[in-house]
Amino acid sequence: MENINLSHSRADTFCGRQIYYRDVEKKVWVENYYTAMGHICEAGVNAELQNRMSGVEGRGIAEEMQKVMEDLLPKIPKEDERNSVRQDFPPAIISVEKYIATIDYTPLRVQEYFNFHMDGHDEKEHPVKGCVDIVAERNGHPLIIDLKRKKAPIKRDNYGYRMQVALYSLWLMQARNLDSIPSTEIHILLSGKDPQVWNVGVTVEDMYEAVYRLRDLGWRLSNNYFPMARGHILCSPKWCNFWDQCHIDNFDGLNDLISNIKP
């Protein structure tokens, strides 16, 4: 099996079988309403930030969002989800415009990809790869921003989001030789509404946990260990593209189960 990269998204995947089907079997994870709306809103924000960084108003926000939507719609297999994307497109434009009106930082990079080795330079190690939505500065201080798109504000600390920006902070500190942890924020674009900003306040403990999760993922990948999570709330056809295939591949009948029991 070829080496699979370590990443926050893989470490945060609720079921090991999803990793197996997507990264070992190379089965396609199809687009859905939620991923499409995230990409569409992100395209609008990126267009504005690219304009600011270049000093040229060369990219229209609504036009860029429209292009992404038209590209993604054919990739969404469910008609009701395609219709929901079309219906929520106008509020998405409003949410991006409202977000742009609140920007109080200087963007330096958008969609900044990184690649590093966590424990030395062993060629057998799974490299860590990821992409930071926005690397910026505010009042001369480094700032990491991750964009999310939601219909309603988050109401409590989100552990997965915290781990995500903790990993990004670790990378930025090493890449730029920073002496202190950069500011970390989750910017949530709310459909048709003003955005929500969560100042995460990443700590060293968060960074340790983010690294530990990647080391744990690396061990599972190296040992071909892809445990199921059948009891998880997300284990359903709605949230997992591989639900049907997984239940076909990972099942024993009653006779087989009984025959494997020895007194």
Residue, then its C-alpha position, 0 to 999 in steps of 0.5 A: m500500500e502506498n503511503i497515505n498523507l497525514s492530515h487533519s481531515r483524515a485524523d478527524t474522520f469518524c470512521g476508519r472504513q471511510i479512510y480505507y474506501r477513499d484512500v486505499e480502494k480509491k473510491v470517489w467521495v461524491e459532492n453533496y449540498y454541504t461540501a458544495m455550499g462550502h466551496i461556493c462561499e469560499a470562492g467568493v471570499n477568496a476572490e475578494l482577498q485575491n483582489r486586495m492582495s493584488g491591488v486589482e479588482g479583477r475577480g467578481i465575487a458573485e461571478e466566481m461563486q457562480k462558476v464554482m456552483e456550475d462546476l459542482l452541480p453536475k457532481i452532486p448525484k441527488e436532485d433535491e440537494r442540487n435544488s437546495v444549492r440553487q435555492d441557497f445561492p442568493p443567501a450565500i452571496i449575501s453572507v459573503e458580502k456581509y463577511i467582506a464588510t467585516i474584514d479587519y485583517t491584511p490577507l497574505r496568502v489564501q489556500e496556502y498548502f503545506n507539507f512537512h515531516m512530523d518526526g524527522h525525515d524517515e522516508k517511510e513516514h507518512p508526511v503531513k499535508g494540509c491547506v490553510d484557508i487564510v494566512a493574514e496579519r492584524n496589527g502586525h501580528p500573524l493570524i490564521i483563519d479557517l473559513k466555515r459555512k453554516k446555517a446557524p452559529i456554533k454555540r460551543d467549543n468545537y474540538g475538531y475545529r480547534m485541532q485543525v487550527a492548532l495543527y496550522s499554528l504549529w506549521l506556521m511557527q516552524a515555517r516562519n520561526l515564530d516565538s509565540i503562537p499565532s492568533t487563530e480564528i474560525h470565521i463562520l459564514l452564516s447563510g444570508k446573515d452577519p458572520q460569526v467569529w470564534n477566537v480559538g486561542v490555541t494553546v500548547e496543549d492543543m498543539y500536542e493533541a493535534v500531533y498525537r492525533l496524527r501520530d495515532l493516525g500514522w500508526r493505524l495507516s502503517n498497520n492497516y487498521f481501519p476500524m468501523a464506527r457503526g454506532h456513530i451518529l454519522c454512520s448513515p447513508k446521508w453522511c457516508n458515501f460508502w455506507d452500502q458498500c461497507h455493510i456488504d463488505n463487513f458482515d457475517g451471517l448468523n451461522d458464521l458468527i455461531s461457528n466462530i464461537k468455541p466453548 
